[in-house]
Amino acid sequence: MFATTVGRAVVAAATVLALTGAQQPGAPAVGRGDRLYPAVGDPSYDATAYDISLDYHGLGRPLDAVTRIRARALTALDGFQLDFTGARVSSVLVDGRPARFTRQGERLLVTPWRQIRAREAMTVTITHTSDPHGLPGDGGWIRTRDGLAMGNQPESAHRVFPCNDHPSDKARFTFRITAPNGITVVANGLPLGAPRVSPAGTTWTYRTAHPMATELAQVSIGRSAVLRHTGPEGLPLRDVVAAADRDRLAARLALTPGQLTWMEAQVGRYPFETYGILDVDTTTGFELETQTLSLFERRVLLAPERLAAPLMVHELSHQWFGDSVTPAAWSDLWLNEGHATWYEWRYRAEKRYGESLDQQARSAYQRDAANRRLAGPPALPKPPARDQLSIFRDNVYSGGALALYALRQEIGDAVFRRLERVWVTVHRDGNASTADFITLASHVAGRDLSGFLRGWLYGKTTPPMPGHPKWRQGAAPAKHT
């Protein structure tokens, strides 16, 4: 992310409990206990695949939906939690048989018809609606002039569909979306065949080839053009733009193949099956690295190249850092945003779009002490203060990039580059933590870097910068909202 301050299954014999707030027998403890978002997620099962069907009826109307989740129990289960809020649930089935369910805050508590044994696979089918207009607050569906897109970061996917809404539980996704004829639908991954057209509408099906965190899901619905071209080594590229924007965005979209080549030179081959830009005609206040299809506000894409191009690289680099290698917990967010900012800095400097790398790092160093006081050190950010997006603050962006700059100063450019390539290779399609990064950095460098990196990542004060003894603190922190 870059902040720019910047249905119809039958209820059958299911017993629907009254919404009393009383917890069902066998229901799990609340949430996974994430330090920043403790209430979301359920650690008792592993979601392995989502199959999400959506019927779109036009602007201003809820979507009818069926979400099927394949999962494996990690312990014996009398009940489990799905994260979901803001829409109607008609039925829940577990392995094809009705299950008891109730709503408790933003949780859907499910009691299956029998105990699920440890390590046993199960399929959960939820018939529900998904309402883009009935949710206060941030995240989930984004309304555009002609349709919808998604902005689920950090923990807002459950505003759209029931899920285990924590980045540590990645799964493969299939999307089946039916929309009125004349509407274009694009989602993560690649299409499974041609759209099926009938008088009732067109059904589009997409599937991801790699596991994905719920926060990275994307579905675009609107009167859009899909522009297809080719990237490095034949990588299929597709950009989703309003038909009227095809010409005026052409110069920006033409930058992507070269940016892919540049990123591959830094850290190795692109990790997914496709890539592209999603142009949304609305104001979100952020750009978002949804997997294989990065979301951008139109106003950002239309900004001068020296401003737009580095932000495009920021979101592109997230495909490696954040999407392929996903944080184990939200406190590890700097591994996403610090790396994306680092490659944004590098690209800006090399393409002469602004300050040199050293100048950008020095500016970040000058405000780092203030950032730590305000928001915490990069790997120990303070909990969100006013809304869930407020963890996206400068301490994890420039503070994370500054820690990487310091590490490069300490171990040298060649070793640092090798570390970056090994990191995205070893942890590809998985989750990783700050502790994992410190361990791997020490291994690649051939010496213990834990003390050095813990100072930069967890310290209350900013350490001296290797190679720059005269650098000092002083500037006010930048704003990321």
Disulfide bonds with the S-S distance in Angstrom:
none
